[in-house]
Amino acid sequence: MTTAERQFFGCVVIATALVPGLLMLGQPLNEPRQVLGFACGWGLALLALVPSTLLMLRVKNEEGQRFYNAFMGATAFRFALILGAVAGFWFLVEQPPLIAFLMSLFLGYVILTALELILLTRRDPNGSHA
């Protein structure tokens, strides 16, 4: 496991402890079952971003088209997964807490994507970067 992967996992664990936990404790919305929405939204953000980020961290220093292929594949994976999961949550959950779900999902998406960009664009000790 590389240093960037360890840093990513550490930040993901901290963010997972803080963001949905604070949302659940604070209950900022007046929506029934909002805890379910916060938990499912954050879980979807983790499910969509963690595997694709790990893939891109592993191939970021590779020569040729491998990084670009991984980036395009990860982007398509995220898009399809999030679209399908939001539709599934909306149609399959009885009285879905959609605002809480989307709030948590997009907070997670923004936070994890920012972390991913920081780790992917940072120079390695050997001087290479994406």
matplotlib code that plots the C-alpha trace (Angstrom):
import matplotlib.pyplot as plt

x = [0.0, 1.4, 1.6, -1.1, -3.4, -2.8, -3.5, -6.6, -7.9, -7.1, -8.9, -11.9, -12.2, -12.0, -14.5, -16.8, -16.7, -17.3, -19.7, -22.5, -22.1, -22.5, -25.4, -27.2, -26.6, -27.5, -30.5, -30.5, -33.6, -37.2, -37.6, -38.8, -36.2, -33.4, -30.9, -31.5, -31.0, -27.7, -26.4, -27.4, -26.2, -22.7, -22.5, -23.2, -20.6, -18.1, -19.2, -18.8, -15.6, -13.3, -12.8, -12.3, -9.9, -7.8, -7.7, -6.5, -3.9, -2.4, -2.1, -1.3, 2.5, 2.1, 3.2, 0.8, -2.9, -3.5, -4.2, -6.6, -8.4, -8.7, -10.0, -12.7, -13.7, -13.9, -16.0, -18.4, -18.6, -19.4, -22.0, -23.9, -23.7, -24.9, -27.7, -28.9, -28.7, -30.5, -33.3, -33.4, -33.5, -36.3, -38.4, -37.7, -37.6, -41.0, -41.2, -37.6, -35.8, -34.5, -33.2, -31.2, -30.0, -28.9, -27.4, -25.2, -24.4, -23.2, -21.3, -19.5, -18.9, -17.4, -15.2, -14.0, -13.4, -11.4, -9.3, -8.8, -7.7, -5.2, -3.7, -3.6, -2.1, 0.5, 4.0, 5.6, 9.0, 10.4, 9.1, 6.2, 2.6, -0.6]
y = [0.0, 3.3, 6.5, 8.1, 5.1, 5.2, 8.9, 8.4, 5.7, 7.8, 10.8, 8.7, 7.2, 10.6, 12.1, 9.1, 9.6, 13.3, 14.2, 11.7, 11.6, 15.3, 15.3, 12.6, 14.3, 17.8, 16.7, 19.9, 19.0, 18.6, 15.4, 12.0, 9.2, 11.6, 9.4, 6.7, 9.3, 10.5, 7.0, 5.8, 8.9, 8.8, 5.0, 5.6, 8.3, 5.8, 3.1, 5.3, 7.1, 4.8, 2.0, 4.5, 6.6, 3.6, 2.6, 6.0, 6.2, 2.9, 3.9, 7.6, 7.2, 4.7, 5.6, 5.7, 5.6, 3.6, 6.6, 8.1, 4.8, 4.4, 8.0, 7.5, 4.1, 5.5, 8.5, 6.3, 3.9, 6.7, 8.2, 5.0, 3.9, 7.2, 7.5, 4.0, 4.2, 7.5, 6.2, 2.9, 4.8, 7.0, 4.1, 1.3, 3.0, 3.7, 7.4, 8.1, 10.9, 12.3, 15.7, 14.0, 11.4, 13.8, 16.2, 13.5, 12.0, 15.3, 16.3, 13.0, 13.4, 16.8, 16.0, 12.7, 14.2, 17.1, 14.6, 12.5, 15.6, 16.6, 13.1, 12.7, 16.1, 16.1, 15.4, 12.1, 12.1, 10.8, 13.9, 12.5, 13.4, 13.0]
z = [0.0, -1.0, 1.1, -0.9, -0.4, 3.3, 3.5, 1.4, 3.8, 6.8, 5.5, 4.4, 7.9, 9.5, 7.1, 7.6, 11.3, 11.1, 8.3, 8.5, 12.3, 12.6, 10.2, 12.2, 15.5, 14.3, 12.2, 10.1, 8.1, 9.1, 7.2, 8.5, 8.5, 7.7, 9.5, 6.9, 4.1, 5.6, 6.1, 2.6, 0.9, 2.5, 1.8, -1.8, -2.0, -0.5, -2.8, -5.9, -5.1, -3.0, -5.6, -8.5, -6.5, -5.5, -9.2, -10.2, -7.4, -8.5, -12.2, -11.9, -12.6, -15.4, -18.9, -21.9, -21.8, -18.7, -16.4, -19.0, -19.4, -15.7, -15.4, -18.1, -16.7, -13.1, -14.3, -16.2, -13.2, -10.8, -13.1, -13.7, -10.1, -8.7, -11.2, -10.7, -6.9, -6.6, -8.8, -6.8, -3.5, -4.8, -6.1, -3.7, -0.3, 1.2, 2.0, 1.0, 2.8, -0.5, 0.7, 3.4, 1.0, -1.7, 0.8, 2.3, -1.1, -2.6, 0.6, 0.4, -3.4, -3.0, 0.0, -1.4, -4.9, -3.4, -1.4, -4.6, -6.6, -3.9, -3.9, -7.6, -8.5, -5.7, -6.8, -5.7, -4.1, -7.4, -9.2, -11.2, -11.0, -13.0]

ax = plt.figure().add_subplot(projection="3d")
ax.plot(x, y, z, "-o")
ax.set_aspect("equal")
plt.show()
